Amino acid sequence: MMQARIERLGHHGDGIAPGPVFVPRALPGELVEGVLEGDRIEVLRILEPSQDRVRPPCRHYKSCGGCALQHASDAFVSAWKLDVVRTALVAQGMEAISAGIETSPPHSRRRAVLSARRTKAGALVGFHTPKSEVITVIPDCQLLHPDLIEALPALEDLVALGGSRKGTLRLTVALTQNGPDVAVTGGKPLDPTLQMELAAIAGARGFARLTWEGELVAQAAPPTQRFGVADVKPPPGAFLQATAEGEAALLRAVRSAVGNAAKVVDLFAGSGTFSLPLALGAEVHAVEGEAAMLEALNHGWRGATGLKRVTTEARDLYLRPLLPDELNRFDAIVIDPPRAGAEAQMREIARSSVRRVAAVSCNPVSFSRDARLLVEAGFRLADLVVIDQFRWSTHVELAAQFHR
Ligand SMILES: C[S@@+](CC[C@H](N)C(=O)[O-])C[C@H]1O[C@@H](n2cnc3c(N)ncnc32)[C@H](O)[C@@H]1O
């Protein structure tokens, strides 16, 4: 048995005591007592709790891996996320710009990736328990939108039918204007009987679309997302901002960065989350690696009225970033890369003569590395807001604007 005083919170949400020793779900300043296993203390008692410690709002929190920071106050989590961004910027030699934070409310997650397994009695659908293969079922989840919670029994029916007892299934579920859009991988292979039975469940439970290992099983209604005035049907399992509130906050930040630009290029455009709303006021060129997402974007644009021209280009922006000549046709750039960031593309933006950049990122470390390239090329980091679509998690997302 040993005691330890927590000094700071690590990137995965563990408390860190001198050593370093990692203490799950402990907060800075706390004195804890527990058993040391390797470099971790499993806490038996918190001897001196932090003032930031709160009672977790969710009854599943103890076993569920869906959330990591429910034992901390909202104010603490916000300050911590802002500090993660500041630290990443300072590590790249940039100024710690004072940023705001917009946190999505509880019950707002409209897209989630759930784990599932068939059992003797039926099925388990939920989130993994931390560091284990156990799945915690989450009927009272505080994160998920009520319509996703309502879909859980139907998802269990799918898994009871199409899951094997050995493997874990992965269920990507997104709410659409016409019901849940469900994409399943890791289940039994489809045969005509299974296909019919799965389709019957999807139909009876009001799913807009069900795909199984990428194959369409049922589509009762178009799985529509509304981006601005356009209705878009993204491909199965496609990226979608995790909450409607987060998407709106990101769009506000992007709009503010783009200003009254007449021509905008949207890099890593997905299915048009930013391109289509921006097309109300600007011509937009959307560039993205997944051709199917661009097809959905293009179809949405063609079906909408009142939008300026939107063009699309399927292109791997890691291997073939847009070059300065191509970028210089535009007045503003929107860039929203995956976690790895967009170093190659940022180097070309730095060499271009474009003066306005809206950068969205889900990784403050790769963002700061890329931002430095812009700052070294004469851009000013004019504004930054942390947009927390993953409340109670350690994810940190942000939107920034650069001018020169
Ligand atoms: C964070 S998502 C943003 C999507 C979109 N901006 C949105 O808000 O919905 C990143 C996008 O980058 C795309 N992507 C990933 N790797 C890529 C690459 N090498 N080249 C081009 N696009 C890529 C993904 O398909 C995904 O749509």
The ligand as an SDF file (V2000), in Angstrom:
LIG
                    3D

 27 29  0  0  0  0  0  0  0  0999 V2000
  -11.9410   15.5100  -39.5890 C   0  0  0  0  0  0  0  0  0  0  0  0
  -12.7200   14.9480  -41.0520 S   0  0  0  0  0  0  0  0  0  0  0  0
  -13.4360   16.4510  -41.6130 C   0  0  0  0  0  0  0  0  0  0  0  0
  -14.5050   16.3360  -42.6360 C   0  0  0  0  0  0  0  0  0  0  0  0
  -15.3420   17.6000  -42.8900 C   0  0  0  0  0  0  0  0  0  0  0  0
  -14.5390   18.8040  -42.9100 N   0  0  0  0  0  0  0  0  0  0  0  0
  -16.4450   17.7140  -41.8660 C   0  0  0  0  0  0  0  0  0  0  0  0
  -16.3990   18.6160  -41.0150 O   0  0  0  0  0  0  0  0  0  0  0  0
  -17.3990   16.9250  -41.9310 O   0  0  0  0  0  0  0  0  0  0  0  0
  -11.3310   14.6870  -42.0750 C   0  0  0  0  0  0  0  0  0  0  0  0
  -11.6360   14.2980  -43.5140 C   0  0  0  0  0  0  0  0  0  0  0  0
  -10.3900   14.0790  -44.1670 O   0  0  0  0  0  0  0  0  0  0  0  0
  -10.5380   13.0230  -45.0950 C   0  0  0  0  0  0  0  0  0  0  0  0
   -9.1930   12.4840  -45.3650 N   0  0  0  0  0  0  0  0  0  0  0  0
   -8.4720   11.6330  -44.6090 C   0  0  0  0  0  0  0  0  0  0  0  0
   -7.2590   11.4190  -45.1540 N   0  0  0  0  0  0  0  0  0  0  0  0
   -7.2120   12.1500  -46.2890 C   0  0  0  0  0  0  0  0  0  0  0  0
   -6.2250   12.3600  -47.2820 C   0  0  0  0  0  0  0  0  0  0  0  0
   -5.0410   11.7490  -47.2180 N   0  0  0  0  0  0  0  0  0  0  0  0
   -6.5010   13.1980  -48.3080 N   0  0  0  0  0  0  0  0  0  0  0  0
   -7.7010   13.8280  -48.3870 C   0  0  0  0  0  0  0  0  0  0  0  0
   -8.6790   13.6660  -47.4590 N   0  0  0  0  0  0  0  0  0  0  0  0
   -8.4470   12.8370  -46.4390 C   0  0  0  0  0  0  0  0  0  0  0  0
  -11.4950   12.0630  -44.4110 C   0  0  0  0  0  0  0  0  0  0  0  0
  -12.1530   11.2300  -45.3580 O   0  0  0  0  0  0  0  0  0  0  0  0
  -12.4410   13.0270  -43.6920 C   0  0  0  0  0  0  0  0  0  0  0  0
  -13.5530   13.3140  -44.4990 O   0  0  0  0  0  0  0  0  0  0  0  0
  1  2  1  0
  2  3  1  0
  2 10  1  0
  3  4  1  0
  4  5  1  0
  5  6  1  0
  5  7  1  0
  7  8  2  0
  7  9  1  0
 10 11  1  0
 11 12  1  0
 11 26  1  0
 12 13  1  0
 13 14  1  0
 13 24  1  0
 14 15  1  0
 14 23  1  0
 15 16  2  0
 16 17  1  0
 17 18  1  0
 17 23  2  0
 18 19  1  0
 18 20  2  0
 20 21  1  0
 21 22  2  0
 22 23  1  0
 24 25  1  0
 24 26  1  0
 26 27  1  0
M  CHG  2   2   1   9  -1
M  END
$$$$
